[in-house]
Amino acid sequence: MTDFGEILKNVGEFGRFQKILVLLISSLSFLNAFHMFAQIFMGISVSHHCDTSWILDVSPNLTKEQQLNYTIPQNVHGAYEQCLMYTPVDWDIESIEKHGLNASEKCQNGWVYDTSEQKSTLVTEFDLVCNRKEYIDISLSLYMMGLLIGSLIFGPLGDRIGRRPVILISMLLQLSFGVGLAFVTNFFVYIALRCVVGIAMSGILINNLVLVAEWVGSSQRARATITGHVCFAVGLMVLAGLSYAIRNWRLLQLVGSLPTALLFFYIWVLPESPRWLLTKGKNEKAKKLLQKAATINKRTIPEEILSQVCQQSCILWPKPECRELRFGHISHSAYLWSSGNSSSCWIHLYGADNWKKAKSIILSITGWSRVSSYHCDPKRTSCCNHSTCSHWKVLNRVFIFRLLHICGGIVPYCN
């Protein structure tokens, strides 16, 4: 029986089809850089002080410096305080000049911001200064929480309904909520929408890498995934330039979010993973997709190999009754690797370099809590291809595979 790696070699490990796919995925990585780091530029803090326009009612001809000198206390460095003001009094300007003001209090009427460099930021729009400045950090934390939630949702969902639909759903969420962010009038609504954008980001990042890893041969997989990371880095550089040119945070948010709409054609051109199709028993779809890829790559799949594509689901999942596992959702191929014949199942991890193996083991440790409740059902021990199916062996192999499968750097195959 021919394994999927051999079929992929006949299709072309990194032909024109895979290069187009990498280009599509890299375009998303380029745009993802904006959503990941844009708030750093949109939330820039600017010089500010309390609004003390009350003194202008007493003497409207005061200069800016006089107004600050009369109404804002100075700190030990001689700079005007940003969160304190002198308590307003019902005196004329001569009395204020003669006696001065001594009692101070927190800002009562808002703040005045220096907009000479930044026209509008999150800070100036929502007064995120003084006792409200921690809201910026809270919004960043909730965005990261969105990334975590997204990984827990869209990782398993990608195994359940496919990589392609999850990427498309995530793109739609990212576009709609990203554009919506530019029109919010309440900062707590902004925080909520940013969290949803973070959820969508995880769906794209996780399934992008998995889709590329499952289409590209192991010898070229590192090059393909690194290309996406390079495009992400280029996106960061472009973001810095955009932030310098656009000093209004709402306009910057629109400019960074709307380009996702230009990728609507992904609905028709983004392919599904043939590996996933085979594990789900959609053999004919996988066969047609592989034939299409081979045609684009100007390759021909031998008939004897092509005829075995429909039998690949038996390789990846030999026992239908083994589909139920005791925790969450694990891909079919993951189960075989965890409990199948260890002498015939292997893992390709970017060419299986030793340092990458070590890195993967370190990463896998962080996923231990996710499978701590797994146990092997004695009634299903017949599903294992060998009689020495150790609970501990199953536990370790499953959770390591699952974590690395989500990260997109692992592709299973069986000889």
N, C-alpha and C positions, 0 to 999 in steps of 0.2 A: 504493500500500500504506500502510495506516494504522500509524503507529508506536505503541509501547506508551504513550507519554505521552498521546496523544490518547484511547486507550482508557481510561486512568486518569481523564482529565477527565470522561468520560461516566459512569464509575463513581462519581466524586466524589473530589476530591483530598484532602479532609479532612472527610469526612462522619462519620456516627455510627459506621460500621464502623471507620474509622481511629482515631476517638477512643477506642473501646473497646480497640483494639489498643494504643494509647499508654498507656492506663490499666493494662493487663496488664503491659506492659514496664516502666512506671514503678514498679509494685509490686515487681518484681524489683530495680530500681535502688535502691529504698528499703531493701530487705533486704541488698543487697550492701554498703552502707555499713558494716554491722556487721562483716562478714568482712574488710573491707579495713583497718579501723583499731581493731578491738576489742582487739588485743594491747597497744596502747599503754596501755589502762586496766587490762588484766589483768596486765600486767607491771610495775606501779608498784613502785618500790623503797621500802622502809620502813626506819626506824631499826632497827639491829641491833647486836649485840655477841657475842663468843664466849660459849659456854656454860661457865660456871665454877662449876657446881653442886658441884664437888668440895669447895669450902670449907665448904659447908653440912654436910658430914659431920664437919667439924672443930668447927664452931660453928653449930648449926641456928637460933639465935636472931638471926642477923645481919639487919639491914635491907637492902633492895635497894641503897640508896646505899652502905652499908658493904661489901657484897659486891663492887660494882663498883670501889670505891676500893682494896680490897685486891688484886684480881685482874686489873684491866684498866689498862694504861698510858694516859696521856693524851698527846694530840698538842700541837703548839706553840700551838694555839688554846685549850687547856684542855678540849677535848672528849675523851670516851673513844674509844680506837681501836676500829674496827669489825672489824678483821681480825687483831688481835694480842691476846695474853693473857700474863700472867705464868706462867712454868713452875710447875706444881704442886709443892709440897714436903710432906714428911712432918713438919710442925711442928704444935705446938699454936697456938691462936689468940693467946695472949700473945706468943709468939716472933714471930709474923707481925706483930703490932701494934708490937712493939719494934724489930725489925730491918727489916721491910718486905721486899718481893720486888723483885729487880732484873733477873733473866734473863727475857727474853720470847721468845715463839715464836708461830707461826701457830695458829689455832684447831684444836684436836684433837678436840673432841666436838660439833661443830656450832655453831649459832648460836641466839640467842634474839632474837625479833622483837617489835617493838612493834605489836600488833594492835588498839590502841585505836581506830584509824580504818579500817584495812583488815583485814577478818576473815581473808581468804585471798587470796593473789596467786600468780602463777607464781614469783615470787621466794621467797616463804616456803615454798611447797610443795616446790620442787625445789632450794632453797638456791643460788639464782643470785646469789651475792655473792662478793666478794673474787676469787679466782682463777677463779671460774665465772661472773662477771658478763657476760663476753663472749658467753655462750651466747644471751642475749636478742638481741643483734645478729645472731648467726649464724642464729637462727630467722627473723628478719625478712628476711635476705638470701635464705634458701632459699625463703621465701614469694614473694619477688619473682622468684626463678628459676622457681617454679611458674607465675607469670603469663606469663613468657617462653615456657616450654614449652607452656603452654596455647594461647598465640597461634599457635605454630608447628603445633600439632596441630589445634585446633578451627577455625582460620581456613580452611585448605584443606579440612578435613572438612565444613565448612558448605557449600562449593561442591560437594562430592562427593555427600553424602547429603541435603542440605537444611538450612535454618536451623532449622526446627522441631524435628527430632529431636536436633540438637546442643544446642539450648537445654534440652530435656527431659532429656537425658543429663547435662548439666552441673548441672541442678537436683538430680537424684538424687545425684550425687557430692557436691555441696555439702551436701545434707541429711545423708547418711549419715556422711560423714567429719567434718562439723561437729559432729554430735551425739556421734560417737565421741571427739572431742577432750575432751569434758567428763569422760570416764571413764579417761583414760590415767593410768598410774602411773609412767611413765618419760618424762623430758623429750625423749629422742631419738625416741621414738615420737611425741610431740607435734610435733616438728619435721617428721617425715615426713608426718603427717596434714595439717599446715598447708600443706605443699608441694602436696599433692593438692587441698586446698581452693583454693589459688591457681590451679592448672590449671583447675579447674572455673569459677572466677571469670572467667578469660579467655574460656572458651567462652560464658558468658552475656553478658559485656560486648560482645564483638565481634559476635556474631550478633544480639543485641538491636538494636543500632544499624543493622545491615544490613537486618534485617527491617522495621524502621520506615521506613528510607529507601526501600525498594523497594515499600512500600505507599502512602506519602504522596506527593502531588504536589510538584513542586519549589518551588512558591510557598509551601507550608506546611511544608516539610521541616525548616527551621531551628527553627520553633516546636515541632514534634513532638519532635525530638531534645533540645532545650534543656529541655523538660518533664521528660524522664528525668533530666537532670543536676540539675535543681532538686530532684527527689525524692531523689536521692542526697544532696544537701546537707541536706535535711530529715532524712534518715536519720542523718546525722552528729550533728545536734542532738539527736535522740532518743537516740542512743547515749550522748551525754554525760550526759543525764538518767538513763538506765538505769544507767550506771556509778556515778553518785552514789548511786542508791537501792540497788543490789545490790553489796555489798562482797565477795561470794564469787565468785571467778573461774569456778568450775565452774558455778554457777547462772547466772551471766551468759552463759556460753557456750551453755547450753541455751536460755535465753530468746531469744538472738539467732539460734539455728539452727533451732529447732523450727517457727517460723512458716512456713518454706518448705514444710512438709508441708501447710499449709492451701491451698497452690496446686496440689494434685494435680489439680484440675479443668482445669488447663491442657492436660492430655492430650486433652481433648475440644474445647476452645474456641480454643486457639492455632492460628492459620492458618499455612499455608505461604506462601512468597513466590511469587506468580504469575510473576514474572520468572524465578525459578529453575526453576519447572515448565516454562516455555516453552523455556528453554535446554536442558533435559533431554528435550525432546520429549514431555512429558506434557501435551499440548494440551487434552485433554478435561477433565482435572482443573483446569487453569488456567481453562478456560471456565466450569466449574461454580462455581469459587471467585469469579470475577469477577461472575458472575450473583448469587451469594449476597450479595456486598458491595454490589452495586447495589440489591438488594432492601432490605437493611438501611438503606442511605442514601436509600431512597425515590426512586431514580433508575431510568431505563430506558436500557439500552444499545441503540442502533439496530441493527436486524438486519444491515444491511450492514457495520457495524463488528464486531459479534459474530461474523459469519461469517468474518472475517479473523483472529480470535484463533488459530485452528488453523494459520494460515500464518505466525504470528509467529516460530516457531522458525527459519523460513527467513531471516527478517530478521536474527535474532540470530546465526545460525550457517549461512551459506549453503553451505559446502562440508563435507560429512561427513568427507572425508579429511583435513581440516585439524585434526582434534581432537587429534592428538598434537603436543605441543610438547616442547622439549628440556630443560625444567626443571620439576620438580614438577607441580603441578596449577593450571591457570589457567582461570578461568571462560570459557565459550564467547564471551560478549559481549566479554570482555577481548581475545580474539584478534582479533575483527573490528575492534575499535577500534585495535589495534596495527598490523594489517597490511591492513585493508580499505581501501575507498575513503575517503580522508580528506576528500573534499569532501561526503560524505553522512552522516558519522558525527560526533556531537557528544557533549558531556558536560554533564550538569546537576549542578552542585555548589552546592546551596542558593541557586539564583538566579544563580550565577556572578558573585558580587561579586568585585571585583578583589583586595581584601585577603584573601579566602578562597582565591583562586587562588594568591596568593603564599604563603600559609600551607601550602597543599597541596604546593607545589613544595619548600618547606623540609622538610616531613615526608618527602617521597619520597626525598630524598637519603640518609636513614638506611637505606633498603632496598636500596641499591646492591649490597651484597655478596651479596644473595640471588639476583641474576640475573647476576652477573659471568661465569658459565660458559655463559650462553645463546648459542647461535649458530643462524643460519638454515640449514636444510638446503637445498642447491641443488635437490634433487629435488622440493622442495615449493614452489618459487617460483611455480608455476602457481596455488597457492592464493590468492595475493595478487590483489587486483582491479586492480592497476596494475603495470606492468612495472618501475617504479623502486622496487621494494621494498628499501629500504636496511636493512642489518643494524643500523646504529646507530639508525635511526628505530624499528625494531621493538623493539630492546633497551630504549630509553628509555621508549617508550609502555607497554610491557608492565609493567615494574617499577613505574612510577608508578601505573598503574591498579591493579595488584595490591595495593599498599600501601594506597591510598585505599579500595579495595573492602573490605579487611579492617577499616579504620577505620570503615566504615559511612557515609561521607559522599559516596559517589559512585554515581550511577546512570546507566548507559549507555543510549542509544537511538539509533536510526538513522531518518533521514527516508525 
